[in-house]
Amino acid sequence: MTEEILAESIALRLRRDILRGKLVPGTSIKERDNAAEMGVSRTPMREAIRILANEGLVQLRPSRSPIVTQLSLNEVVSFIEVLSALEMLAVTLACERATKIDIAHVRGAERKLATQYDRIDQVERFELDMDFHIALTRASHNQALSDTHMSYLRRLWYARFQSARNRHTKDRVLQQHAALVDAIERRDPTMAQTELSSHLENLRINVHAYFERAEREQLQLKNSA
């Protein structure tokens, strides 16, 4: 295994640890200790941390160990606003530009999540959900748009995962995904924008609910101390 592939593998493991809550926001990631625990050298561990820093999941600090990023509600909301605008543009362009291969790829991502939904854990399910949105955006055939979308998507991973994990959204999510692919197949941007708008509105609702819940839990802990 090359060091590049090893670094990606380590980054995947750390990313999943962050999403699962094993590494909570504010937690220090000690390069030496984590490398020893995984049985790898510090070089690929350092590269893996750099990958997560580029994704916004980890914050690098001069002369100190990096920490898991902790975003405020305002920061998350601002990212969602940009992400929403990017995805709305993406589906509009996809209705115009998507090839049959693109549509098959997006449909494949939609069906993969639908068929595996109840057989995989929450993190794997979330990763397939994000794969669908990535495929949808790539169908726009606008590389600058895809690159920018990926940057904001990554920065929202933790908040997005945490906000959805305890909500029963299976039927709604799968129906909206299928409807989005149908709209692109029909080259109907109005339908695509309508379905996506509803999908993104639920994201905003879930995120606000997550932060409100987290604030209540912190208050309860403070009062019980």
Biotite code that builds the C-alpha atoms (Angstrom):
import biotite.structure as struc

atoms = struc.array([
    struc.Atom([0.000, 0.000, 0.000], chain_id="A", res_id=1, res_name="MET", atom_name="CA", element="C"),
    struc.Atom([1.454, 3.371, -0.999], chain_id="A", res_id=2, res_name="THR", atom_name="CA", element="C"),
    struc.Atom([1.680, 6.148, 1.581], chain_id="A", res_id=3, res_name="GLU", atom_name="CA", element="C"),
    struc.Atom([-0.939, 8.142, -0.349], chain_id="A", res_id=4, res_name="GLU", atom_name="CA", element="C"),
    struc.Atom([-3.450, 5.287, -0.202], chain_id="A", res_id=5, res_name="ILE", atom_name="CA", element="C"),
    struc.Atom([-2.548, 4.620, 3.444], chain_id="A", res_id=6, res_name="LEU", atom_name="CA", element="C"),
    struc.Atom([-3.155, 8.279, 4.292], chain_id="A", res_id=7, res_name="ALA", atom_name="CA", element="C"),
    struc.Atom([-6.586, 8.144, 2.619], chain_id="A", res_id=8, res_name="GLU", atom_name="CA", element="C"),
    struc.Atom([-7.394, 4.986, 4.595], chain_id="A", res_id=9, res_name="SER", atom_name="CA", element="C"),
    struc.Atom([-6.360, 6.629, 7.861], chain_id="A", res_id=10, res_name="ILE", atom_name="CA", element="C"),
    struc.Atom([-8.368, 9.741, 6.989], chain_id="A", res_id=11, res_name="ALA", atom_name="CA", element="C"),
    struc.Atom([-11.436, 7.580, 6.354], chain_id="A", res_id=12, res_name="LEU", atom_name="CA", element="C"),
    struc.Atom([-11.057, 5.911, 9.752], chain_id="A", res_id=13, res_name="ARG", atom_name="CA", element="C"),
    struc.Atom([-10.602, 9.240, 11.561], chain_id="A", res_id=14, res_name="LEU", atom_name="CA", element="C"),
    struc.Atom([-13.493, 10.790, 9.620], chain_id="A", res_id=15, res_name="ARG", atom_name="CA", element="C"),
    struc.Atom([-15.781, 7.967, 10.703], chain_id="A", res_id=16, res_name="ARG", atom_name="CA", element="C"),
    struc.Atom([-14.572, 8.275, 14.301], chain_id="A", res_id=17, res_name="ASP", atom_name="CA", element="C"),
    struc.Atom([-15.528, 11.960, 14.174], chain_id="A", res_id=18, res_name="ILE", atom_name="CA", element="C"),
    struc.Atom([-18.960, 11.251, 12.710], chain_id="A", res_id=19, res_name="LEU", atom_name="CA", element="C"),
    struc.Atom([-19.637, 8.463, 15.209], chain_id="A", res_id=20, res_name="ARG", atom_name="CA", element="C"),
    struc.Atom([-18.704, 10.741, 18.093], chain_id="A", res_id=21, res_name="GLY", atom_name="CA", element="C"),
    struc.Atom([-15.576, 8.865, 19.153], chain_id="A", res_id=22, res_name="LYS", atom_name="CA", element="C"),
    struc.Atom([-13.695, 12.105, 18.450], chain_id="A", res_id=23, res_name="LEU", atom_name="CA", element="C"),
    struc.Atom([-16.017, 14.917, 19.499], chain_id="A", res_id=24, res_name="VAL", atom_name="CA", element="C"),
    struc.Atom([-15.568, 18.587, 18.505], chain_id="A", res_id=25, res_name="PRO", atom_name="CA", element="C"),
    struc.Atom([-12.734, 20.161, 20.450], chain_id="A", res_id=26, res_name="GLY", atom_name="CA", element="C"),
    struc.Atom([-10.909, 16.853, 20.944], chain_id="A", res_id=27, res_name="THR", atom_name="CA", element="C"),
    struc.Atom([-7.160, 16.962, 20.422], chain_id="A", res_id=28, res_name="SER", atom_name="CA", element="C"),
    struc.Atom([-5.806, 14.553, 17.788], chain_id="A", res_id=29, res_name="ILE", atom_name="CA", element="C"),
    struc.Atom([-2.323, 13.555, 18.894], chain_id="A", res_id=30, res_name="LYS", atom_name="CA", element="C"),
    struc.Atom([-0.353, 12.535, 15.835], chain_id="A", res_id=31, res_name="GLU", atom_name="CA", element="C"),
    struc.Atom([2.100, 10.243, 17.651], chain_id="A", res_id=32, res_name="ARG", atom_name="CA", element="C"),
    struc.Atom([-0.518, 8.495, 19.820], chain_id="A", res_id=33, res_name="ASP", atom_name="CA", element="C"),
    struc.Atom([-2.923, 7.912, 16.931], chain_id="A", res_id=34, res_name="ASN", atom_name="CA", element="C"),
    struc.Atom([-0.140, 6.631, 14.691], chain_id="A", res_id=35, res_name="ALA", atom_name="CA", element="C"),
    struc.Atom([0.963, 4.173, 17.395], chain_id="A", res_id=36, res_name="ALA", atom_name="CA", element="C"),
    struc.Atom([-2.633, 3.039, 17.982], chain_id="A", res_id=37, res_name="GLU", atom_name="CA", element="C"),
    struc.Atom([-3.146, 2.334, 14.267], chain_id="A", res_id=38, res_name="MET", atom_name="CA", element="C"),
    struc.Atom([0.285, 0.810, 13.813], chain_id="A", res_id=39, res_name="GLY", atom_name="CA", element="C"),
    struc.Atom([1.406, 3.297, 11.168], chain_id="A", res_id=40, res_name="VAL", atom_name="CA", element="C"),
    struc.Atom([4.215, 5.824, 10.882], chain_id="A", res_id=41, res_name="SER", atom_name="CA", element="C"),
    struc.Atom([3.676, 9.499, 11.592], chain_id="A", res_id=42, res_name="ARG", atom_name="CA", element="C"),
    struc.Atom([4.082, 10.507, 7.932], chain_id="A", res_id=43, res_name="THR", atom_name="CA", element="C"),
    struc.Atom([0.786, 9.040, 6.616], chain_id="A", res_id=44, res_name="PRO", atom_name="CA", element="C"),
    struc.Atom([-0.921, 10.064, 9.862], chain_id="A", res_id=45, res_name="MET", atom_name="CA", element="C"),
    struc.Atom([0.222, 13.646, 9.297], chain_id="A", res_id=46, res_name="ARG", atom_name="CA", element="C"),
    struc.Atom([-1.064, 13.522, 5.714], chain_id="A", res_id=47, res_name="GLU", atom_name="CA", element="C"),
    struc.Atom([-4.397, 12.062, 6.863], chain_id="A", res_id=48, res_name="ALA", atom_name="CA", element="C"),
    struc.Atom([-4.815, 14.920, 9.335], chain_id="A", res_id=49, res_name="ILE", atom_name="CA", element="C"),
    struc.Atom([-4.015, 17.383, 6.549], chain_id="A", res_id=50, res_name="ARG", atom_name="CA", element="C"),
    struc.Atom([-6.755, 15.781, 4.413], chain_id="A", res_id=51, res_name="ILE", atom_name="CA", element="C"),
    struc.Atom([-9.274, 16.215, 7.229], chain_id="A", res_id=52, res_name="LEU", atom_name="CA", element="C"),
    struc.Atom([-8.117, 19.787, 7.781], chain_id="A", res_id=53, res_name="ALA", atom_name="CA", element="C"),
    struc.Atom([-8.771, 20.547, 4.104], chain_id="A", res_id=54, res_name="ASN", atom_name="CA", element="C"),
    struc.Atom([-12.246, 19.100, 4.573], chain_id="A", res_id=55, res_name="GLU", atom_name="CA", element="C"),
    struc.Atom([-12.865, 21.355, 7.556], chain_id="A", res_id=56, res_name="GLY", atom_name="CA", element="C"),
    struc.Atom([-13.265, 18.470, 10.004], chain_id="A", res_id=57, res_name="LEU", atom_name="CA", element="C"),
    struc.Atom([-9.971, 19.195, 11.762], chain_id="A", res_id=58, res_name="VAL", atom_name="CA", element="C"),
    struc.Atom([-8.409, 22.507, 12.766], chain_id="A", res_id=59, res_name="GLN", atom_name="CA", element="C"),
    struc.Atom([-4.617, 22.792, 12.590], chain_id="A", res_id=60, res_name="LEU", atom_name="CA", element="C"),
    struc.Atom([-2.840, 24.818, 15.285], chain_id="A", res_id=61, res_name="ARG", atom_name="CA", element="C"),
    struc.Atom([0.757, 26.121, 15.271], chain_id="A", res_id=62, res_name="PRO", atom_name="CA", element="C"),
    struc.Atom([3.020, 24.110, 17.618], chain_id="A", res_id=63, res_name="SER", atom_name="CA", element="C"),
    struc.Atom([0.005, 22.325, 19.089], chain_id="A", res_id=64, res_name="ARG", atom_name="CA", element="C"),
    struc.Atom([-1.970, 19.196, 18.299], chain_id="A", res_id=65, res_name="SER", atom_name="CA", element="C"),
    struc.Atom([-4.841, 19.682, 15.840], chain_id="A", res_id=66, res_name="PRO", atom_name="CA", element="C"),
    struc.Atom([-8.364, 19.503, 17.194], chain_id="A", res_id=67, res_name="ILE", atom_name="CA", element="C"),
    struc.Atom([-11.690, 18.338, 15.813], chain_id="A", res_id=68, res_name="VAL", atom_name="CA", element="C"),
    struc.Atom([-13.442, 21.421, 14.431], chain_id="A", res_id=69, res_name="THR", atom_name="CA", element="C"),
    struc.Atom([-16.323, 22.843, 16.407], chain_id="A", res_id=70, res_name="GLN", atom_name="CA", element="C"),
    struc.Atom([-18.656, 24.987, 14.295], chain_id="A", res_id=71, res_name="LEU", atom_name="CA", element="C"),
    struc.Atom([-21.263, 27.370, 15.638], chain_id="A", res_id=72, res_name="SER", atom_name="CA", element="C"),
    struc.Atom([-24.859, 27.406, 14.422], chain_id="A", res_id=73, res_name="LEU", atom_name="CA", element="C"),
    struc.Atom([-24.211, 30.655, 12.538], chain_id="A", res_id=74, res_name="ASN", atom_name="CA", element="C"),
    struc.Atom([-21.237, 29.117, 10.725], chain_id="A", res_id=75, res_name="GLU", atom_name="CA", element="C"),
    struc.Atom([-23.218, 26.015, 9.773], chain_id="A", res_id=76, res_name="VAL", atom_name="CA", element="C"),
    struc.Atom([-26.173, 28.081, 8.559], chain_id="A", res_id=77, res_name="VAL", atom_name="CA", element="C"),
    struc.Atom([-23.891, 30.227, 6.405], chain_id="A", res_id=78, res_name="SER", atom_name="CA", element="C"),
    struc.Atom([-22.379, 27.095, 4.848], chain_id="A", res_id=79, res_name="PHE", atom_name="CA", element="C"),
    struc.Atom([-25.847, 25.687, 4.176], chain_id="A", res_id=80, res_name="ILE", atom_name="CA", element="C"),
    struc.Atom([-26.847, 28.899, 2.407], chain_id="A", res_id=81, res_name="GLU", atom_name="CA", element="C"),
    struc.Atom([-23.891, 28.587, 0.038], chain_id="A", res_id=82, res_name="VAL", atom_name="CA", element="C"),
    struc.Atom([-24.342, 24.833, -0.417], chain_id="A", res_id=83, res_name="LEU", atom_name="CA", element="C"),
    struc.Atom([-28.027, 25.323, -1.222], chain_id="A", res_id=84, res_name="SER", atom_name="CA", element="C"),
    struc.Atom([-27.265, 27.901, -3.902], chain_id="A", res_id=85, res_name="ALA", atom_name="CA", element="C"),
    struc.Atom([-24.638, 25.601, -5.428], chain_id="A", res_id=86, res_name="LEU", atom_name="CA", element="C"),
    struc.Atom([-26.926, 22.575, -5.517], chain_id="A", res_id=87, res_name="GLU", atom_name="CA", element="C"),
    struc.Atom([-29.818, 24.577, -6.969], chain_id="A", res_id=88, res_name="MET", atom_name="CA", element="C"),
    struc.Atom([-27.536, 25.730, -9.783], chain_id="A", res_id=89, res_name="LEU", atom_name="CA", element="C"),
    struc.Atom([-26.188, 22.200, -10.186], chain_id="A", res_id=90, res_name="ALA", atom_name="CA", element="C"),
    struc.Atom([-29.580, 20.572, -10.739], chain_id="A", res_id=91, res_name="VAL", atom_name="CA", element="C"),
    struc.Atom([-30.578, 23.338, -13.146], chain_id="A", res_id=92, res_name="THR", atom_name="CA", element="C"),
    struc.Atom([-27.461, 22.753, -15.232], chain_id="A", res_id=93, res_name="LEU", atom_name="CA", element="C"),
    struc.Atom([-27.826, 18.969, -14.919], chain_id="A", res_id=94, res_name="ALA", atom_name="CA", element="C"),
    struc.Atom([-31.280, 19.151, -16.480], chain_id="A", res_id=95, res_name="CYS", atom_name="CA", element="C"),
    struc.Atom([-29.659, 20.822, -19.470], chain_id="A", res_id=96, res_name="GLU", atom_name="CA", element="C"),
    struc.Atom([-26.288, 19.069, -19.684], chain_id="A", res_id=97, res_name="ARG", atom_name="CA", element="C"),
    struc.Atom([-26.460, 15.622, -18.066], chain_id="A", res_id=98, res_name="ALA", atom_name="CA", element="C"),
    struc.Atom([-25.670, 12.755, -20.422], chain_id="A", res_id=99, res_name="THR", atom_name="CA", element="C"),
    struc.Atom([-27.304, 9.335, -20.280], chain_id="A", res_id=100, res_name="LYS", atom_name="CA", element="C"),
    struc.Atom([-24.193, 8.090, -18.488], chain_id="A", res_id=101, res_name="ILE", atom_name="CA", element="C"),
    struc.Atom([-24.465, 10.912, -15.921], chain_id="A", res_id=102, res_name="ASP", atom_name="CA", element="C"),
    struc.Atom([-28.112, 10.114, -15.283], chain_id="A", res_id=103, res_name="ILE", atom_name="CA", element="C"),
    struc.Atom([-27.324, 6.417, -14.936], chain_id="A", res_id=104, res_name="ALA", atom_name="CA", element="C"),
    struc.Atom([-24.610, 7.291, -12.412], chain_id="A", res_id=105, res_name="HIS", atom_name="CA", element="C"),
    struc.Atom([-26.952, 9.474, -10.360], chain_id="A", res_id=106, res_name="VAL", atom_name="CA", element="C"),
    struc.Atom([-29.702, 6.862, -10.556], chain_id="A", res_id=107, res_name="ARG", atom_name="CA", element="C"),
    struc.Atom([-27.204, 4.211, -9.484], chain_id="A", res_id=108, res_name="GLY", atom_name="CA", element="C"),
    struc.Atom([-26.230, 6.276, -6.426], chain_id="A", res_id=109, res_name="ALA", atom_name="CA", element="C"),
    struc.Atom([-29.912, 6.779, -5.606], chain_id="A", res_id=110, res_name="GLU", atom_name="CA", element="C"),
    struc.Atom([-30.710, 3.066, -5.911], chain_id="A", res_id=111, res_name="ARG", atom_name="CA", element="C"),
    struc.Atom([-27.619, 1.989, -3.965], chain_id="A", res_id=112, res_name="LYS", atom_name="CA", element="C"),
    struc.Atom([-28.733, 4.010, -0.959], chain_id="A", res_id=113, res_name="LEU", atom_name="CA", element="C"),
    struc.Atom([-32.313, 2.781, -1.275], chain_id="A", res_id=114, res_name="ALA", atom_name="CA", element="C"),
    struc.Atom([-31.392, -0.906, -1.483], chain_id="A", res_id=115, res_name="THR", atom_name="CA", element="C"),
    struc.Atom([-28.733, -0.819, 1.251], chain_id="A", res_id=116, res_name="GLN", atom_name="CA", element="C"),
    struc.Atom([-30.429, 1.631, 3.606], chain_id="A", res_id=117, res_name="TYR", atom_name="CA", element="C"),
    struc.Atom([-31.510, -0.936, 6.208], chain_id="A", res_id=118, res_name="ASP", atom_name="CA", element="C"),
    struc.Atom([-28.432, -3.166, 5.881], chain_id="A", res_id=119, res_name="ARG", atom_name="CA", element="C"),
    struc.Atom([-25.675, -0.680, 6.719], chain_id="A", res_id=120, res_name="ILE", atom_name="CA", element="C"),
    struc.Atom([-24.832, 1.504, 9.699], chain_id="A", res_id=121, res_name="ASP", atom_name="CA", element="C"),
    struc.Atom([-25.565, 5.200, 10.021], chain_id="A", res_id=122, res_name="GLN", atom_name="CA", element="C"),
    struc.Atom([-22.143, 6.368, 8.880], chain_id="A", res_id=123, res_name="VAL", atom_name="CA", element="C"),
    struc.Atom([-22.115, 4.174, 5.761], chain_id="A", res_id=124, res_name="GLU", atom_name="CA", element="C"),
    struc.Atom([-25.675, 5.307, 5.003], chain_id="A", res_id=125, res_name="ARG", atom_name="CA", element="C"),
    struc.Atom([-24.616, 8.918, 5.369], chain_id="A", res_id=126, res_name="PHE", atom_name="CA", element="C"),
    struc.Atom([-21.642, 8.377, 3.053], chain_id="A", res_id=127, res_name="GLU", atom_name="CA", element="C"),
    struc.Atom([-23.935, 6.940, 0.359], chain_id="A", res_id=128, res_name="LEU", atom_name="CA", element="C"),
    struc.Atom([-26.270, 9.917, 0.812], chain_id="A", res_id=129, res_name="ASP", atom_name="CA", element="C"),
    struc.Atom([-23.347, 12.279, 0.222], chain_id="A", res_id=130, res_name="MET", atom_name="CA", element="C"),
    struc.Atom([-22.265, 10.189, -2.814], chain_id="A", res_id=131, res_name="ASP", atom_name="CA", element="C"),
    struc.Atom([-25.684, 10.885, -4.311], chain_id="A", res_id=132, res_name="PHE", atom_name="CA", element="C"),
    struc.Atom([-25.319, 14.649, -3.883], chain_id="A", res_id=133, res_name="HIS", atom_name="CA", element="C"),
    struc.Atom([-21.810, 14.546, -5.323], chain_id="A", res_id=134, res_name="ILE", atom_name="CA", element="C"),
    struc.Atom([-23.017, 12.600, -8.379], chain_id="A", res_id=135, res_name="ALA", atom_name="CA", element="C"),
    struc.Atom([-25.917, 15.018, -8.788], chain_id="A", res_id=136, res_name="LEU", atom_name="CA", element="C"),
    struc.Atom([-23.580, 18.005, -8.791], chain_id="A", res_id=137, res_name="THR", atom_name="CA", element="C"),
    struc.Atom([-21.075, 16.408, -11.164], chain_id="A", res_id=138, res_name="ARG", atom_name="CA", element="C"),
    struc.Atom([-23.894, 15.958, -13.668], chain_id="A", res_id=139, res_name="ALA", atom_name="CA", element="C"),
    struc.Atom([-23.832, 19.741, -14.081], chain_id="A", res_id=140, res_name="SER", atom_name="CA", element="C"),
    struc.Atom([-20.581, 19.438, -16.067], chain_id="A", res_id=141, res_name="HIS", atom_name="CA", element="C"),
    struc.Atom([-19.171, 22.483, -14.292], chain_id="A", res_id=142, res_name="ASN", atom_name="CA", element="C"),
    struc.Atom([-15.883, 21.615, -12.605], chain_id="A", res_id=143, res_name="GLN", atom_name="CA", element="C"),
    struc.Atom([-15.623, 24.865, -10.657], chain_id="A", res_id=144, res_name="ALA", atom_name="CA", element="C"),
    struc.Atom([-19.110, 24.270, -9.298], chain_id="A", res_id=145, res_name="LEU", atom_name="CA", element="C"),
    struc.Atom([-18.310, 20.648, -8.376], chain_id="A", res_id=146, res_name="SER", atom_name="CA", element="C"),
    struc.Atom([-15.080, 21.602, -6.611], chain_id="A", res_id=147, res_name="ASP", atom_name="CA", element="C"),
    struc.Atom([-16.714, 24.394, -4.618], chain_id="A", res_id=148, res_name="THR", atom_name="CA", element="C"),
    struc.Atom([-19.667, 22.179, -3.752], chain_id="A", res_id=149, res_name="HIS", atom_name="CA", element="C"),
    struc.Atom([-17.346, 19.456, -2.443], chain_id="A", res_id=150, res_name="MET", atom_name="CA", element="C"),
    struc.Atom([-15.554, 21.969, -0.245], chain_id="A", res_id=151, res_name="SER", atom_name="CA", element="C"),
    struc.Atom([-18.769, 23.101, 1.447], chain_id="A", res_id=152, res_name="TYR", atom_name="CA", element="C"),
    struc.Atom([-20.243, 19.612, 1.573], chain_id="A", res_id=153, res_name="LEU", atom_name="CA", element="C"),
    struc.Atom([-17.217, 18.392, 3.543], chain_id="A", res_id=154, res_name="ARG", atom_name="CA", element="C"),
    struc.Atom([-17.416, 21.280, 5.981], chain_id="A", res_id=155, res_name="ARG", atom_name="CA", element="C"),
    struc.Atom([-21.006, 20.344, 6.747], chain_id="A", res_id=156, res_name="LEU", atom_name="CA", element="C"),
    struc.Atom([-20.431, 16.607, 7.177], chain_id="A", res_id=157, res_name="TRP", atom_name="CA", element="C"),
    struc.Atom([-20.346, 16.523, 10.979], chain_id="A", res_id=158, res_name="TYR", atom_name="CA", element="C"),
    struc.Atom([-23.280, 18.878, 11.589], chain_id="A", res_id=159, res_name="ALA", atom_name="CA", element="C"),
    struc.Atom([-25.278, 17.253, 8.793], chain_id="A", res_id=160, res_name="ARG", atom_name="CA", element="C"),
    struc.Atom([-24.695, 13.732, 10.095], chain_id="A", res_id=161, res_name="PHE", atom_name="CA", element="C"),
    struc.Atom([-25.441, 14.619, 13.703], chain_id="A", res_id=162, res_name="GLN", atom_name="CA", element="C"),
    struc.Atom([-28.580, 16.540, 12.795], chain_id="A", res_id=163, res_name="SER", atom_name="CA", element="C"),
    struc.Atom([-30.081, 13.645, 10.832], chain_id="A", res_id=164, res_name="ALA", atom_name="CA", element="C"),
    struc.Atom([-29.000, 10.556, 12.767], chain_id="A", res_id=165, res_name="ARG", atom_name="CA", element="C"),
    struc.Atom([-31.849, 10.525, 15.296], chain_id="A", res_id=166, res_name="ASN", atom_name="CA", element="C"),
    struc.Atom([-34.615, 11.530, 12.927], chain_id="A", res_id=167, res_name="ARG", atom_name="CA", element="C"),
    struc.Atom([-36.819, 9.073, 11.068], chain_id="A", res_id=168, res_name="HIS", atom_name="CA", element="C"),
    struc.Atom([-36.332, 10.407, 7.562], chain_id="A", res_id=169, res_name="THR", atom_name="CA", element="C"),
    struc.Atom([-35.879, 7.284, 5.435], chain_id="A", res_id=170, res_name="LYS", atom_name="CA", element="C"),
    struc.Atom([-39.052, 7.470, 3.314], chain_id="A", res_id=171, res_name="ASP", atom_name="CA", element="C"),
    struc.Atom([-38.814, 11.220, 2.737], chain_id="A", res_id=172, res_name="ARG", atom_name="CA", element="C"),
    struc.Atom([-35.134, 11.180, 1.798], chain_id="A", res_id=173, res_name="VAL", atom_name="CA", element="C"),
    struc.Atom([-35.472, 8.253, -0.598], chain_id="A", res_id=174, res_name="LEU", atom_name="CA", element="C"),
    struc.Atom([-38.583, 9.709, -2.236], chain_id="A", res_id=175, res_name="GLN", atom_name="CA", element="C"),
    struc.Atom([-36.923, 13.086, -2.744], chain_id="A", res_id=176, res_name="GLN", atom_name="CA", element="C"),
    struc.Atom([-33.775, 11.511, -4.179], chain_id="A", res_id=177, res_name="HIS", atom_name="CA", element="C"),
    struc.Atom([-35.808, 9.467, -6.641], chain_id="A", res_id=178, res_name="ALA", atom_name="CA", element="C"),
    struc.Atom([-37.873, 12.511, -7.620], chain_id="A", res_id=179, res_name="ALA", atom_name="CA", element="C"),
    struc.Atom([-34.704, 14.535, -8.256], chain_id="A", res_id=180, res_name="LEU", atom_name="CA", element="C"),
    struc.Atom([-33.386, 11.907, -10.666], chain_id="A", res_id=181, res_name="VAL", atom_name="CA", element="C"),
    struc.Atom([-36.790, 11.753, -12.367], chain_id="A", res_id=182, res_name="ASP", atom_name="CA", element="C"),
    struc.Atom([-36.696, 15.527, -12.857], chain_id="A", res_id=183, res_name="ALA", atom_name="CA", element="C"),
    struc.Atom([-33.258, 15.396, -14.471], chain_id="A", res_id=184, res_name="ILE", atom_name="CA", element="C"),
    struc.Atom([-34.341, 12.547, -16.749], chain_id="A", res_id=185, res_name="GLU", atom_name="CA", element="C"),
    struc.Atom([-37.295, 14.664, -17.848], chain_id="A", res_id=186, res_name="ARG", atom_name="CA", element="C"),
    struc.Atom([-35.071, 17.732, -18.292], chain_id="A", res_id=187, res_name="ARG", atom_name="CA", element="C"),
    struc.Atom([-37.433, 19.596, -15.959], chain_id="A", res_id=188, res_name="ASP", atom_name="CA", element="C"),
    struc.Atom([-35.484, 22.232, -13.957], chain_id="A", res_id=189, res_name="PRO", atom_name="CA", element="C"),
    struc.Atom([-38.619, 23.539, -12.216], chain_id="A", res_id=190, res_name="THR", atom_name="CA", element="C"),
    struc.Atom([-39.426, 20.101, -10.839], chain_id="A", res_id=191, res_name="MET", atom_name="CA", element="C"),
    struc.Atom([-35.782, 19.544, -9.863], chain_id="A", res_id=192, res_name="ALA", atom_name="CA", element="C"),
    struc.Atom([-35.591, 22.882, -8.028], chain_id="A", res_id=193, res_name="GLN", atom_name="CA", element="C"),
    struc.Atom([-38.881, 22.226, -6.224], chain_id="A", res_id=194, res_name="THR", atom_name="CA", element="C"),
    struc.Atom([-37.763, 18.793, -4.982], chain_id="A", res_id=195, res_name="GLU", atom_name="CA", element="C"),
    struc.Atom([-34.316, 20.021, -4.004], chain_id="A", res_id=196, res_name="LEU", atom_name="CA", element="C"),
    struc.Atom([-35.725, 23.075, -2.211], chain_id="A", res_id=197, res_name="SER", atom_name="CA", element="C"),
    struc.Atom([-37.867, 20.808, -0.040], chain_id="A", res_id=198, res_name="SER", atom_name="CA", element="C"),
    struc.Atom([-34.907, 18.525, 0.591], chain_id="A", res_id=199, res_name="HIS", atom_name="CA", element="C"),
    struc.Atom([-32.684, 21.422, 1.677], chain_id="A", res_id=200, res_name="LEU", atom_name="CA", element="C"),
    struc.Atom([-35.382, 22.960, 3.849], chain_id="A", res_id=201, res_name="GLU", atom_name="CA", element="C"),
    struc.Atom([-35.478, 19.749, 5.878], chain_id="A", res_id=202, res_name="ASN", atom_name="CA", element="C"),
    struc.Atom([-31.703, 19.980, 6.251], chain_id="A", res_id=203, res_name="LEU", atom_name="CA", element="C"),
    struc.Atom([-32.046, 23.474, 7.710], chain_id="A", res_id=204, res_name="ARG", atom_name="CA", element="C"),
    struc.Atom([-34.787, 22.336, 10.093], chain_id="A", res_id=205, res_name="ILE", atom_name="CA", element="C"),
    struc.Atom([-32.744, 19.342, 11.252], chain_id="A", res_id=206, res_name="ASN", atom_name="CA", element="C"),
    struc.Atom([-29.619, 21.432, 11.844], chain_id="A", res_id=207, res_name="VAL", atom_name="CA", element="C"),
    struc.Atom([-31.465, 23.993, 13.963], chain_id="A", res_id=208, res_name="HIS", atom_name="CA", element="C"),
    struc.Atom([-33.075, 21.180, 15.966], chain_id="A", res_id=209, res_name="ALA", atom_name="CA", element="C"),
    struc.Atom([-29.687, 19.548, 16.519], chain_id="A", res_id=210, res_name="TYR", atom_name="CA", element="C"),
    struc.Atom([-28.102, 22.731, 17.874], chain_id="A", res_id=211, res_name="PHE", atom_name="CA", element="C"),
    struc.Atom([-31.100, 23.417, 20.109], chain_id="A", res_id=212, res_name="GLU", atom_name="CA", element="C"),
    struc.Atom([-30.900, 19.859, 21.456], chain_id="A", res_id=213, res_name="ARG", atom_name="CA", element="C"),
    struc.Atom([-27.152, 20.153, 22.043], chain_id="A", res_id=214, res_name="ALA", atom_name="CA", element="C"),
    struc.Atom([-27.648, 23.447, 23.895], chain_id="A", res_id=215, res_name="GLU", atom_name="CA", element="C"),
    struc.Atom([-30.304, 21.873, 26.149], chain_id="A", res_id=216, res_name="ARG", atom_name="CA", element="C"),
    struc.Atom([-28.041, 18.932, 26.936], chain_id="A", res_id=217, res_name="GLU", atom_name="CA", element="C"),
    struc.Atom([-25.136, 21.219, 27.819], chain_id="A", res_id=218, res_name="GLN", atom_name="CA", element="C"),
    struc.Atom([-27.407, 23.260, 30.090], chain_id="A", res_id=219, res_name="LEU", atom_name="CA", element="C"),
    struc.Atom([-28.626, 20.107, 31.822], chain_id="A", res_id=220, res_name="GLN", atom_name="CA", element="C"),
    struc.Atom([-25.057, 18.953, 32.407], chain_id="A", res_id=221, res_name="LEU", atom_name="CA", element="C"),
    struc.Atom([-24.130, 22.370, 33.796], chain_id="A", res_id=222, res_name="LYS", atom_name="CA", element="C"),
    struc.Atom([-27.123, 22.398, 36.140], chain_id="A", res_id=223, res_name="ASN", atom_name="CA", element="C"),
    struc.Atom([-26.417, 18.861, 37.375], chain_id="A", res_id=224, res_name="SER", atom_name="CA", element="C"),
    struc.Atom([-22.740, 19.587, 38.086], chain_id="A", res_id=225, res_name="ALA", atom_name="CA", element="C"),
])
